[in-house]
């Protein structure tokens, strides 16, 4: 009886710990969340963001940003049109993920060395324009 109780407590502890880690990861980056988007979301920004997305991001995330299929080396890229953003959903957090990638595995590689900050903000604006109201 004691063994089952001990195992139950241990399993409960592990599940709670895993849930806490997952919730913390899903909350994103508090420092990046403070960043404010300096680029107005107008027709020019959206067109530029779409062009940049199509050129650099669509290979993994799909032409409509609804996610990629992945392969043996890289997991599927997430749907960027839904409400679920694993690394934060503020403009600043999205900007940070595009600029810095997602460490430690860098399944999302950093684009900060190849794209100007204004280009990244345009992509953020474009992604916002694609958001679907999924309830």
N, C-alpha and C positions, 0 to 999 in steps of 0.2 A: 504494500500500500504506500509506504514512504517513497519508494522508487517512482511510482506513478505521480505522486504529488510533486516530487522534486523535478521530474521531467516536465510536468505541466507548468510549473513556475518558470523553469528554464526556457521552454518554448514561448511562453508568454512574454518573457523578458526580451528574447531575441526578436520576436515579431514587433514588439513595441519599439525596440531600438531601430529596426529596419524602417518602420513607419516614420519615426522621427527623422531619420536621415533623409528619406525620400521627401518628406514635407519640407525640410530645410533646403534641399536641392531645388525643389519646385518653386521656392520663393524667390530665387534669383539672386542678384547682387545688389545689396542695399546702396552701395556707393554709386554704382552705375545707374540705379533707379533715380538718383538725384539729378542726373544729366537732363537738361532741357533741350528739345529739338530746336535748333536755330533756323531751320529751313521751313518756310511756310509750305503747306501742302496744297499747292495750286497745280494747274494743268502742266506747267513746265517741269515742276518737280516730279510729278507723277510720270510724265513721259520719259524723263531722264532716268528715274528709278526703274521703270519697266525695261528700258534698254539695258541698263546695267544688270538687272536681275536676269534678263534673258541671256545675256552674254556670259555671265559668271556663275549664276546660281541655279539656273534651270536644269543643268546637267544632273545635279543631285536632287533638287527639290521638285522637279517637274516643271513644265512650261506654264502650268496654271498654279504653281506653288502648293499643290495638294499632296506633296510627298513623293519620295523616290522609292525604288524597289530594293536598293542595297545590293550587296554582293558578298562574296566569301570573306572579303577583307573589311568592308565598311558596312555598318548597320543601315537600314533604310533611313533616308532623310525624312524629318517630320513634315507633316502638313502645316503650312504656315498661314492657312486661311481660317483655322478654327480658333477656339478660345484657349486651347491647351498649349502653354508655352513653358517648357520644362526649365528654362533658364531665366525666367522673368518676362513679363509682358509689357513693361513700360517702354517708351521710346528709347530711353537711355540704356536699358538692359538689352534691347534688341540691337542697338548700335554697338554696344560693347561686345556682344557675341559675334557680330559680323566682323568687327575690327580685330578682336583678340582671339577668336576661335573659342573652342570649348576644351580646356585642359581637363584631365591630363592626357587623355588619349588623342585629342585633337581630331575627333571624328568630324567636327566642323572646323576646318582649317581657318587660320586668321587671314583676313584680307586687308588689314591696315597698312601693309607695305605696298600693296598694289592699287588700292583705291584711295582717293582723296576723301577727307571727312565729309565734304558736301555730297559726294557720290553715295556714301554710306547712308547719310541722312535721307537722301532721295529714295533709296531702297526702302528705308524704314517707312517713309510716307507711302510708297507704292504698296508695301505689304499691308499697311493699315487700310488702304483702299480696297483690298481683296477680302477683308474679313467678312466671314459669313456669320449670320446670327444663328448659330447651332445651339438649340436648347435641348 
